[in-house]
């Protein structure tokens, strides 16, 4: 038995030896991975230089404010369009042209106007009437009534028709709007969501199909943005509720860990059960309703997702998905019932550790603040880089033209040869670009910007992991808890991480950033290959994406445990990663049994918080419940705030539970090392608490084998 044990340890490193001087995180340590620290400093300096260059050349107004066909801003002081803040499209239907995806501009004349059209009027009717003066303001600047109707429409001097429009984001769009949940086109109702007089589903489907032809992707984005503008404060309230629930759950977990875990398990099962029941009730309610048996395939994609809720097939799909999740969770709970008891003991110990280091619950706010800085700098730099080009004008024409798509000069185009070759062509603003060295380097600068964002974001996360690991390791290796704890364990761990291990954190985050950038490039190539017919290339791309996804997950797992070793021993990244990997391999059974079961329980806690807030948001934004009369704002798509609240609630819950997760991982590694360093005797006592020792070592086959070897 001893020979087999020696061979096993030989395969997976050397176990830790008893050291009477070891009392937890080492204070007398030196700087690690200095070269990576220097590289990080130089990269940050280069990143700042890129930001300065981008801010010098960029103009974010090109993204915020609309530009007419000549590239001039609408509504900007000191310009010809100072009193014309809105952009008007001659023929907005052409915005659905594939040219939009290539040129990022609608192939139709665009002018700045004082106000959007409020009347339906054709040029033919207005040409010889008193309405011409009203119509003239929507023609090209300087237009004179010296041509015939056919010539004016051929040359694109005026739009063929004016449609009542509403300004949104300083652009004129057809006046399709929602009023108290009803989608309106002018004064005509095309959709009703069930809170007033109700049409049958066949009429709803036909209305949705017609609406989807009008509501192109650009308008869909505008409507989503409009929903955010009227519901943002309710979204914030929902996120605050999620934060309060998460904090309350964590506090209760501190004092009632065992009870809270079982309550959490039961509540998750009940919430999923209610979801299944609700789906069945909706399915039964739609039985016999006209058009409710229309299939999802026949309906196709609709911009108004509420239409799908009037189909029985939708609720069947929801019911099946929730039932599968319910069955999986119940089966896992049945097979892991004994392991859950062990995991609860580990969570109880983590609760005591968090109780002695309560300020650790606030550390996610520091990580969140630093991540916001990274995101803000990356986003602003990306915007300035993308807007640091010059205006490029191209020839647009509806019919075939040999010079269509070529660059042109709007000042000289009317008298040029291209104008004579294509009488109906227009020279209008296409996009922003350039041919200088700086402009040719913009793609590389954008890639560098993305790479630095991943590097710095991973560095911030790594700093938080090392800080929390150092604080919780101080708790575990204190023989007399809490008397032997340092005065400020979290601040001490944070100072050690920045002072000694910036290079190691930079090394680990650099490895992860490289893999993430490669994954982004693979996603870009995959989008480009979707139109290709090369099946081998698609298969190879799928394999590469899968491999790098697995590699990223493995590096994250290895980095997390390496950071714990760095926090305890102060070794460099490679040494810490190797020691952590071998330690986990020597305790692989416990890793599978304990560590992952606790992750599963924490996932249930997140689902409980997210599900509770999500159900509350669903009932609120669909007017099922009201705090006061008509509290919920009228929305185009009520799923917009609901999805936002659900995602935000998950991120908030994940931030709180990440503290517990890091605590459990740290205590688990410390527990494994404690078993190797000590034997529980009076000379070599365990550092773990008696409660943790009793339940973790009870019935352990490996401990039984060790006892036989020692005997």
C-alpha positions, 0 to 999 in steps of 0.5 A, spaced: 500 500 500 505 504 501 509 503 495 502 504 491 501 511 494 509 513 493 508 511 486 501 515 485 504 521 488 510 520 484 505 521 478 502 527 481 508 531 484 510 531 491 505 532 497 506 538 502 511 536 508 509 538 515 512 545 517 511 547 524 513 554 522 507 555 516 501 559 519 498 561 513 499 566 507 507 568 507 508 575 509 516 575 507 515 574 500 518 577 493 516 580 487 514 575 481 514 575 474 517 581 473 518 581 466 510 580 465 509 586 469 514 590 465 510 588 459 504 590 462 506 597 464 509 598 456 502 595 454 498 600 458 503 606 456 501 604 448 494 603 450 494 610 453 498 613 446 493 609 442 487 613 446 490 619 445 491 618 437 484 616 437 481 622 441 485 627 436 483 624 430 476 622 432 469 625 432 464 621 435 459 626 432 459 622 426 456 616 430 451 620 435 448 625 429 446 624 423 449 626 416 446 628 410 448 626 403 453 631 403 456 628 409 454 634 413 451 634 420 444 635 422 442 641 427 450 643 429 451 650 430 455 654 426 453 649 419 448 650 414 444 645 417 444 649 424 436 650 424 435 643 421 436 637 426 432 632 423 434 627 417 429 625 412 430 619 407 427 620 400 425 613 400 426 609 406 424 603 403 431 603 400 434 602 407 432 595 406 437 594 400 443 589 401 447 596 400 446 598 407 450 592 409 456 594 405 456 601 405 452 602 412 448 608 408 441 607 405 442 608 397 437 614 397 438 622 398 438 624 405 437 631 407 436 635 414 430 638 415 427 643 420 421 638 422 419 631 419 413 631 415 406 631 418 402 630 412 401 624 406 402 628 400 405 626 393 409 630 388 404 630 383 399 633 387 403 638 390 406 640 383 401 644 381 397 646 388 398 651 393 402 645 397 408 646 393 411 651 398 410 645 404 413 640 399 419 644 397 422 644 404 423 636 403 427 637 396 434 638 395 437 645 398 436 650 392 431 646 388 427 651 383 421 649 380 424 649 373 423 642 371 418 637 369 415 632 374 418 626 370 425 630 370 425 632 378 423 625 380 428 622 375 434 626 378 432 625 385 431 632 386 425 631 391 421 625 394 416 622 390 411 622 396 411 624 403 409 620 409 407 622 416 413 621 420 415 622 427 422 624 429 426 619 433 434 619 434 434 625 430 431 621 424 424 621 421 421 614 421 414 612 419 409 614 424 408 607 427 408 607 434 405 603 440 399 606 445 398 603 451 400 596 448 397 597 442 401 598 435 399 603 431 400 606 424 397 613 424 390 612 427 389 605 425 390 599 429 394 593 427 395 589 433 392 589 440 395 585 445 389 582 449 388 588 454 382 591 450 378 588 444 382 582 441 382 580 434 383 573 432 390 570 432 390 569 424 389 577 423 394 578 428 399 574 424 397 577 418 398 584 421 405 582 424 407 580 417 405 587 414 409 590 420 415 586 419 416 589 412 416 596 415 419 595 421 426 593 418 432 592 423 434 599 424 427 601 426 427 595 431 433 597 434 430 604 435 424 601 438 428 597 443 432 604 444 425 607 445 423 602 450 429 603 454 428 610 455 421 609 458 423 604 462 430 605 465 428 607 472 423 601 473 429 596 470 434 600 475 428 598 481 428 591 478 436 591 479 436 594 486 431 588 488 435 583 485 441 586 489 437 586 496 435 579 495 442 577 493 445 581 500 439 578 504 440 571 501 448 571 503 446 574 510 441 568 511 446 563 508 451 566 514 447 564 520 442 559 517 447 555 511 444 548 512 437 551 512 438 556 506 441 551 502 435 546 503 430 552 502 434 554 496 433 547 493 426 546 494 424 554 492 428 552 485 424 546 484 417 550 486 419 556 481 420 551 475 414 547 477 410 554 477 413 555 470 411 548 467 404 549 470 403 556 467 405 554 460 400 548 461 395 553 463 396 558 457 396 552 452 390 550 455 387 557 454 389 557 447 385 551 445 380 552 440 382 559 439 382 561 431 389 561 429 393 558 435 395 552 431 399 556 427 406 553 427 412 557 429 416 555 422 410 558 418 410 564 422 417 565 421 421 571 424 417 577 427 419 583 430 414 583 435 415 577 439 408 578 443 405 574 437 409 568 439 405 568 445 398 567 442 401 560 439 400 554 443 406 551 440 410 556 443 407 554 450 409 547 449 416 548 447 417 552 454 413 547 457 418 541 455 424 546 456 422 547 463 420 540 464 427 537 462 431 542 467 426 540 472 427 533 471 435 534 471 435 538 477 431 532 481 435 527 478 442 530 480 439 532 487 437 524 488 444 521 486 448 527 489 444 527 496 449 524 500 454 529 497 450 535 498 450 534 505 458 534 505 457 540 500 453 544 505 458 543 511 463 546 506 458 552 505 457 553 513 465 553 513 465 558 508 459 562 511 464 563 518 469 565 514 465 570 510 462 572 517 469 574 520 471 577 513 465 581 512 468 586 508 469 581 502 462 582 500 463 589 498 469 587 494 465 585 488 463 593 488 471 594 487 471 589 481 465 592 478 468 599 478 475 597 475 471 593 470 467 599 468 473 603 467 476 598 462 469 598 458 468 605 458 476 606 456 475 601 451 468 603 448 470 610 447 477 608 444 473 604 439 468 610 438 474 615 436 478 610 432 471 608 428 470 616 427 477 618 425 476 617 418 474 622 412 468 623 409 468 618 402 462 619 397 460 614 392 456 614 386 449 611 387 444 608 382 438 604 382 439 601 375 445 598 372 451 603 371 458 602 370 461 607 375 456 605 380 460 604 387 466 608 385 468 614 389 466 621 387 466 629 389 459 632 390 461 639 388 464 637 381 459 630 380 454 634 376 459 636 371 463 630 370 463 624 365 460 619 370 454 624 371 453 623 363 454 616 363 449 615 368 443 620 368 440 618 374 446 617 379 447 621 385 454 622 388 452 622 396 456 620 402 457 613 403 461 612 409 468 615 413 474 612 411 481 614 408 488 612 404 493 615 409 498 610 413 494 612 419 487 610 416 490 603 414 493 602 421 486 603 424 484 595 423 490 593 427 489 599 432 482 596 433 485 589 434 490 592 439 484 595 443 480 589 443 486 585 446 488 590 451 481 590 454 481 583 455 488 583 458 486 589 463 479 586 464 482 579 466 487 582 470 482 586 474 478 579 475 485 576 477 486 581 482 480 580 485 481 572 486 488 573 489 485 578 494 479 574 496 484 568 496 489 571 501 483 573 506 480 567 506 486 563 507 488 567 513 482 565 516 483 557 514 490 557 517 489 561 523 489 555 529 485 559 534 479 563 530 478 568 530 483 570 535 489 569 530 486 572 524 490 579 522 487 585 523 485 587 516 486 580 512 482 583 506 486 589 505 493 586 507 491 581 501 490 586 496 496 590 498 500 583 497 497 582 490 499 589 488 506 590 491 509 583 489 504 579 484 502 584 479 507 580 474 504 574 475 497 576 475 499 579 468 502 573 466 495 569 467 491 574 464 495 575 458 494 567 457 487 568 457 486 574 453 490 571 447 485 565 447 479 570 448 482 574 442 483 568 438 476 566 439 473 573 437 477 572 430 474 565 429 467 568 430 469 573 425 471 568 420 465 563 421 461 569 420 465 570 413 464 563 412 457 562 413 455 564 405 461 559 403 459 552 401 466 549 403 463 544 408 470 542 410 472 549 412 466 549 416 467 543 419 474 545 421 472 552 423 467 548 428 473 544 431 477 550 432 472 554 436 470 548 440 477 546 442 479 554 444 472 554 448 475 548 452 482 551 452 479 557 455 475 554 460 481 550 462 485 556 463 480 559 467 480 553 472 487 553 472 488 560 473 483 560 479 487 555 483 494 558 481 492 565 484 490 561 490 497 558 491 500 565 489 496 568 495 498 563 500 505 562 498 507 568 494 510 563 488 511 565 481 505 563 476 508 557 473 510 554 479 503 556 483 499 553 477 503 546 477 503 546 484 495 547 484 494 542 478 498 536 482 494 538 488 488 537 485 490 531 481 492 528 488 485 529 490 481 528 484 475 525 487 474 530 492 474 535 487 469 532 483 465 530 489 465 537 493 468 542 489 463 541 483 457 540 488 458 546 491 458 550 484 451 546 483 448 549 489 450 556 488 448 555 481 441 554 484 441 560 488 443 564 482 437 561 479 432 562 485 434 570 485 434 571 477 427 567 477 424 570 482 426 577 480 424 575 472 417 573 474 416 579 478 418 583 472 414 579 467 408 580 471 409 588 472 411 589 465 405 585 462 400 589 467 398 583 470 400 586 477 400 594 478 403 598 484 398 604 482 394 605 476 398 604 470 404 604 473 408 600 468 410 604 462 407 603 455 412 599 451 413 596 444 416 590 446 415 588 454 421 583 453 426 588 452 426 590 460 424 583 462 430 580 459 435 586 461 432 585 468 434 578 468 441 578 465 442 584 470 440 580 476 444 574 474 450 578 474 448 581 480 447 575 484 453 572 480 457 578 483 455 576 491 456 568 490 463 569 487 465 571 493 462 565 496 465 561 490 472 563 491 471 562 499 469 555 498 475 554 492 480 557 497 478 553 503 478 546 499 485 547 497 487 549 504 483 543 506 487 538 501 494 541 503 492 541 511 491 533 510 498 532 507 501 537 512 498 534 518 495 528 521 490 530 526 495 528 532 497 533 538 504 534 535 501 535 528 493 538 529 489 540 523 487 547 522 480 545 519 474 546 524 472 540 528 465 540 524 469 540 517 473 535 519 468 530 522 464 531 516 469 531 510 473 525 513 467 521 515 467 515 511 472 517 506 475 511 503 482 515 502 483 516 509 481 509 511 487 507 506 491 512 509 490 509 516 491 502 514 498 505 511 500 508 518 498 502 522 
